[in-house]
Amino acid sequence: MAKTTPKIVFFGTEAWGVPSLEALLDAGLDVAAVVTRPDAPAGRKRVLTPTPIKVVALAHKLEVWEPERVSEITARLKELKPTLGVLMAYGKIIPQEILDLFPRGIINFHPSALPKYRGPSPIETAILEGDELGHISFIELDSGMDSGDIVASHRIPIEDADQLSAPELYGLVGESGAPLLVEAVRKVLDGTAKPKPQDEARATFSRMITKADSELKASKSVSQLAREVRAFAGWPGTKMTLLNTLVTLTKVHPANPETAAPFYDLKPGSVVHIETGELAIITGDGLLVIDRLVPAGKREMTGREFLAGHPLPN
């Protein structure tokens, strides 16, 4: 009897999952179907837009499923008879009735050192906590919140990780982790993987990022605000009204204590022009220099460029 080629179903939505999908294909693995979120409005004109995963899947002429609810694909999966699932940044809970249709289970690519930072925002949370970045865990998906057995874990060295935004870090982890995912998939398929249970006593959780996180609260510490700008860079952004203009901060850095010293008597939220010609705001314990920002409805610009068109009052 001829040996049957294992069929893989890939679940994903976000752009950082694209390298993994392409790596599975480049490795000659049979991705029999791709499950992604339905097209959604995007941009200021709210144009109906496919997910990055769908765009790549269609370019490779793969079958794409876009269920509103995951249970809608139950019949298709029963007909397909897949061997293994791969899931990353899909954004929906996989019900047990779907998990049971994969003889080798579903591997979840999670960008943290599980059981630390389970949940929807592991990299954002690590940035906010000032924690080490560049961790990857491949786990057997179960009905819990990222609680399945660990198939493999890795630490990806990232240069200047403490300067990068969450979208940049997701991109780097996705790119670096793609070949490691292929390795994990092969081991699961050939039965050589040795999954290990997570230590529940060490489990911590990340939370859902919301639109409310976009509001800059100048009373916070300068280091915390700098981390928030990096963590919320993809969505919802860090916003404030600056010189009567709503702006989104995209790159900032804390000023050194010597630069901040002359402004310690000013209240948090005050806008100042420091001696280097840069734009800065007073925080709860220092000075936050605004390197780049996006005024509402306009292009990204430097703090200096913004100052040129919005001079400080005398």
ZADO-748565 format. One record per residue (C-alpha): x, y, z. Coordinates in Angstrom, 2 decimals. Each point is the difference from the previous one (the first is absolute). Layout:
REM residues N
{{X,Y,Z}}
...
//
This chain:
REM residues 314
{{0.00,0.00,0.00}}
{{1.35,3.43,-0.97}}
{{0.91,2.28,2.87}}
{{-2.45,2.87,0.50}}
{{1.46,3.52,0.04}}
{{-0.90,1.80,3.25}}
{{-2.45,2.85,-0.60}}
{{0.48,3.25,1.92}}
{{-2.58,2.70,0.64}}
{{1.44,3.45,0.77}}
{{-1.96,2.40,2.22}}
{{1.20,3.62,-0.10}}
{{-0.86,3.63,-0.60}}
{{2.85,2.42,0.76}}
{{2.96,0.92,-2.24}}
{{2.56,-1.45,2.40}}
{{-1.40,-3.46,-0.76}}
{{0.83,0.26,-3.71}}
{{3.64,-1.23,0.32}}
{{-1.22,-3.16,1.76}}
{{-2.57,-0.78,-2.67}}
{{2.61,0.52,-2.71}}
{{2.57,-2.08,1.91}}
{{-2.40,-2.95,0.20}}
{{-0.58,0.23,-3.74}}
{{3.70,0.38,-0.78}}
{{0.69,-3.11,2.08}}
{{-2.27,-1.99,-2.28}}
{{-2.67,-0.59,2.65}}
{{-3.57,-0.39,-1.21}}
{{-2.00,3.02,1.18}}
{{-3.40,-1.25,-1.06}}
{{-2.00,3.02,1.20}}
{{0.46,3.40,1.63}}
{{-2.50,1.34,2.53}}
{{-0.04,3.76,0.50}}
{{-2.26,2.88,1.03}}
{{-2.52,1.27,-2.58}}
{{0.90,3.15,-1.94}}
{{-0.51,3.10,2.16}}
{{-0.13,3.78,-0.55}}
{{3.40,1.68,0.36}}
{{1.48,3.49,-0.28}}
{{-1.72,3.36,0.10}}
{{-2.15,-0.92,-3.01}}
{{-1.01,-3.32,1.64}}
{{0.82,-2.04,-3.09}}
{{-0.83,-3.71,0.33}}
{{3.45,-1.60,0.35}}
{{1.21,-3.63,0.18}}
{{2.33,-1.12,2.78}}
{{3.73,-0.25,-0.80}}
{{-0.29,-3.78,0.41}}
{{-2.79,-0.19,-2.59}}
{{1.99,2.05,-2.50}}
{{2.97,-2.38,0.22}}
{{-2.18,-3.11,0.01}}
{{-1.77,1.05,-3.19}}
{{3.34,0.85,-1.63}}
{{0.99,-3.62,0.64}}
{{-3.39,-1.21,-1.28}}
{{-0.91,-1.50,3.38}}
{{-3.56,-0.66,1.09}}
{{-1.12,2.80,2.35}}
{{-2.82,-0.24,2.55}}
{{-1.34,3.15,1.68}}
{{-2.55,-1.03,2.62}}
{{-1.75,2.53,2.25}}
{{-0.06,-2.77,2.62}}
{{2.60,-2.78,0.02}}
{{-2.72,-2.64,0.45}}
{{-1.17,0.79,-3.55}}
{{2.95,-1.96,-1.45}}
{{-0.73,-3.24,1.90}}
{{-1.51,-1.79,-3.00}}
{{2.83,1.13,-2.30}}
{{2.61,-1.28,2.43}}
{{-1.72,-3.37,0.33}}
{{0.06,-0.31,-3.78}}
{{3.63,1.17,-0.27}}
{{1.29,-2.33,2.76}}
{{3.00,2.16,0.99}}
{{2.91,-1.40,2.00}}
{{1.25,3.10,1.79}}
{{-0.96,3.62,0.52}}
{{2.32,3.00,0.39}}
{{-1.34,3.14,1.67}}
{{1.51,3.44,0.50}}
{{-1.64,3.37,0.57}}
{{-3.36,-1.33,-1.18}}
{{-2.03,1.96,2.54}}
{{-2.78,-2.50,0.70}}
{{-0.47,-2.81,2.51}}
{{0.16,-3.49,-1.53}}
{{-2.80,-2.13,1.48}}
{{0.67,-3.52,1.22}}
{{-2.14,-1.51,-2.80}}
{{2.51,1.46,-2.49}}
{{3.08,-1.02,2.01}}
{{-1.26,-3.57,0.01}}
{{0.11,-0.13,-3.83}}
{{3.83,0.21,-0.07}}
{{1.67,-3.34,0.83}}
{{3.33,1.76,0.68}}
{{-1.63,2.99,1.61}}
{{0.55,3.69,-0.76}}
{{3.34,1.71,0.63}}
{{-0.28,3.56,1.29}}
{{2.87,2.47,-0.66}}
{{-0.01,2.30,3.05}}
{{2.56,2.85,0.34}}
{{0.87,-0.32,3.68}}
{{1.77,-2.35,2.39}}
{{-3.09,-1.90,1.09}}
{{-1.49,-0.31,2.56}}
{{0.92,3.71,0.20}}
{{-2.28,2.46,-1.82}}
{{-2.74,-2.28,-1.18}}
{{-2.77,1.77,-1.85}}
{{-0.45,2.53,-2.82}}
{{2.84,2.52,0.50}}
{{3.20,-1.77,1.07}}
{{2.50,2.32,-1.70}}
{{-1.87,3.16,0.96}}
{{-0.10,-1.18,3.61}}
{{3.70,-0.86,0.05}}
{{0.78,3.52,-1.30}}
{{-2.25,1.62,2.62}}
{{1.65,-2.04,2.75}}
{{3.50,0.81,-1.24}}
{{0.58,-3.75,-0.33}}
{{2.28,-2.06,-2.21}}
{{-1.18,-0.28,-3.60}}
{{0.42,-2.53,-2.80}}
{{-1.53,-3.16,1.49}}
{{-1.97,-2.60,-1.98}}
{{-2.03,-2.97,1.20}}
{{-1.57,-2.69,-2.18}}
{{-2.79,-1.73,1.90}}
{{-2.68,-2.61,-0.54}}
{{-3.19,2.04,-0.17}}
{{-2.62,-0.97,2.57}}
{{-3.29,1.48,1.16}}
{{1.73,2.27,2.54}}
{{1.74,3.35,-0.44}}
{{3.41,-0.94,-1.45}}
{{0.24,-2.76,2.60}}
{{0.94,-2.96,-2.19}}
{{3.17,-2.09,0.29}}
{{3.18,1.61,-1.34}}
{{1.35,-1.66,-3.15}}
{{3.05,2.30,-0.22}}
{{1.17,3.38,1.27}}
{{2.67,2.37,-1.29}}
{{1.65,3.31,0.80}}
{{0.58,2.20,-3.05}}
{{2.82,2.55,0.40}}
{{-1.24,3.41,-1.18}}
{{2.36,2.96,-0.29}}
{{-1.23,3.17,1.75}}
{{-3.21,-1.77,1.02}}
{{-0.67,2.63,2.67}}
{{-0.28,2.66,-2.74}}
{{-2.41,-1.82,-2.28}}
{{-3.78,0.30,-0.19}}
{{-2.41,-2.90,0.42}}
{{-0.69,-0.29,-3.77}}
{{3.74,-0.06,-0.70}}
{{0.54,-2.69,2.63}}
{{-2.88,-2.15,-1.23}}
{{1.48,0.22,-3.50}}
{{3.47,-1.05,1.16}}
{{-1.31,-2.85,2.16}}
{{-2.23,-1.20,-2.84}}
{{2.90,0.02,-2.46}}
{{2.49,-1.67,2.37}}
{{-2.51,-2.53,1.28}}
{{-1.21,-1.25,-3.38}}
{{2.76,-2.60,-0.58}}
{{-0.28,-1.06,3.65}}
{{-3.71,-0.60,-0.53}}
{{0.74,-2.25,-2.96}}
{{2.40,-1.98,2.20}}
{{-2.68,-0.37,2.70}}
{{-2.61,-1.05,-2.56}}
{{2.26,-2.70,-1.41}}
{{0.64,-1.40,3.48}}
{{-3.70,-0.10,0.82}}
{{-0.77,-1.71,-3.30}}
{{2.71,-2.66,0.37}}
{{-0.78,-0.59,3.68}}
{{3.38,1.12,1.39}}
{{-1.32,3.09,1.80}}
{{-0.03,-0.26,3.79}}
{{-2.53,2.53,1.30}}
{{0.31,1.09,3.62}}
{{-2.78,1.34,2.25}}
{{0.16,3.66,0.99}}
{{0.58,0.95,3.62}}
{{-3.40,1.43,0.95}}
{{1.44,1.59,3.14}}
{{2.11,2.30,-2.19}}
{{-2.77,1.00,-2.42}}
{{-0.58,3.71,-0.65}}
{{-2.41,1.61,-2.43}}
{{0.00,2.85,-2.50}}
{{-3.18,1.98,-0.52}}
{{-1.97,1.23,-2.97}}
{{1.30,3.39,-1.19}}
{{-2.87,2.49,-0.35}}
{{-0.58,3.41,-1.55}}
{{0.16,1.51,3.49}}
{{3.71,-0.87,0.10}}
{{0.67,2.66,-2.64}}
{{-0.42,2.90,2.45}}
{{3.35,1.38,1.17}}
{{-0.03,0.80,3.72}}
{{2.89,2.39,0.55}}
{{0.01,-0.60,3.77}}
{{1.58,-3.43,-0.57}}
{{3.76,-0.55,0.12}}
{{2.03,0.88,-3.07}}
{{1.21,-3.59,-0.37}}
{{-3.54,-1.40,0.17}}
{{-1.26,2.45,-2.62}}
{{2.90,-0.86,-2.31}}
{{-0.92,-3.68,0.33}}
{{-3.67,0.72,-0.70}}
{{0.84,1.77,-3.26}}
{{1.93,-3.09,-1.11}}
{{-2.61,-2.49,1.22}}
{{-3.01,1.74,-1.57}}
{{1.71,1.05,-3.25}}
{{-2.02,-2.38,-2.18}}
{{-3.35,0.59,1.68}}
{{-1.49,2.06,1.59}}
{{2.97,2.40,-0.10}}
{{0.92,2.50,2.71}}
{{-1.94,3.23,-0.47}}
{{-0.01,3.44,1.60}}
{{-0.99,3.55,-0.80}}
{{3.21,1.88,-0.67}}
{{-0.10,3.77,-0.59}}
{{-3.73,-0.24,-0.79}}
{{0.55,-2.85,-2.48}}
{{-0.91,-3.65,0.48}}
{{3.11,-2.09,-0.71}}
{{1.11,-3.63,0.20}}
{{3.49,-0.46,1.42}}
{{2.00,-2.55,-1.98}}
{{3.54,0.31,1.39}}
{{1.18,1.54,3.27}}
{{2.86,-0.24,2.46}}
{{0.60,1.12,3.59}}
{{2.25,3.07,0.31}}
{{3.04,-0.34,2.23}}
{{-0.33,1.49,3.50}}
{{2.24,2.98,-0.84}}
{{-2.28,1.01,-2.90}}
{{-3.12,-0.49,2.13}}
{{1.28,1.87,3.08}}
{{-0.99,3.57,-1.07}}
{{-3.63,-1.08,-0.46}}
{{-0.69,-1.84,3.25}}
{{-2.24,2.82,1.31}}
{{-2.44,-0.33,-2.91}}
{{-3.11,-2.15,0.33}}
{{-0.35,-3.33,-1.89}}
{{-1.32,0.51,-3.51}}
{{1.80,3.30,-0.55}}
{{1.55,0.30,-3.46}}
{{3.56,1.32,-0.24}}
{{2.67,0.71,-2.59}}
{{3.35,-1.31,1.26}}
{{3.41,1.40,-0.86}}
{{0.65,-2.63,-2.70}}
{{-2.97,1.41,-1.94}}
{{-2.17,-3.03,0.80}}
{{-3.59,-0.13,1.18}}
{{-0.68,-1.54,3.42}}
{{-2.71,-0.35,2.65}}
{{0.29,-0.01,3.78}}
{{-0.93,-3.33,1.62}}
{{-0.47,-1.11,3.59}}
{{3.72,-0.35,0.57}}
{{1.88,1.29,-3.04}}
{{-0.03,1.20,-3.57}}
{{-1.27,-1.99,-3.00}}
{{1.56,1.06,-3.30}}
{{-2.28,-0.43,-3.01}}
{{2.06,-1.24,-2.93}}
{{-2.84,-0.72,-2.44}}
{{-3.78,0.50,-0.05}}
{{-3.01,-0.01,-2.31}}
{{-2.39,2.99,0.18}}
{{-3.61,-1.02,-0.70}}
{{-0.56,-0.25,-3.76}}
{{3.63,0.68,-0.89}}
{{3.25,-1.84,-0.68}}
{{2.49,-1.15,2.61}}
{{2.58,2.65,0.87}}
{{2.75,0.76,2.47}}
{{-0.60,1.97,3.17}}
{{2.12,2.81,-1.45}}
{{-2.16,0.13,-3.15}}
{{-3.12,0.15,2.12}}
{{1.43,2.87,2.04}}
{{0.77,1.94,-3.17}}
{{-3.70,0.08,-0.86}}
{{-1.26,0.21,3.61}}
{{2.26,2.42,1.87}}
{{-0.18,0.04,3.79}}
{{-1.82,2.97,1.52}}
{{2.25,2.62,1.61}}
//
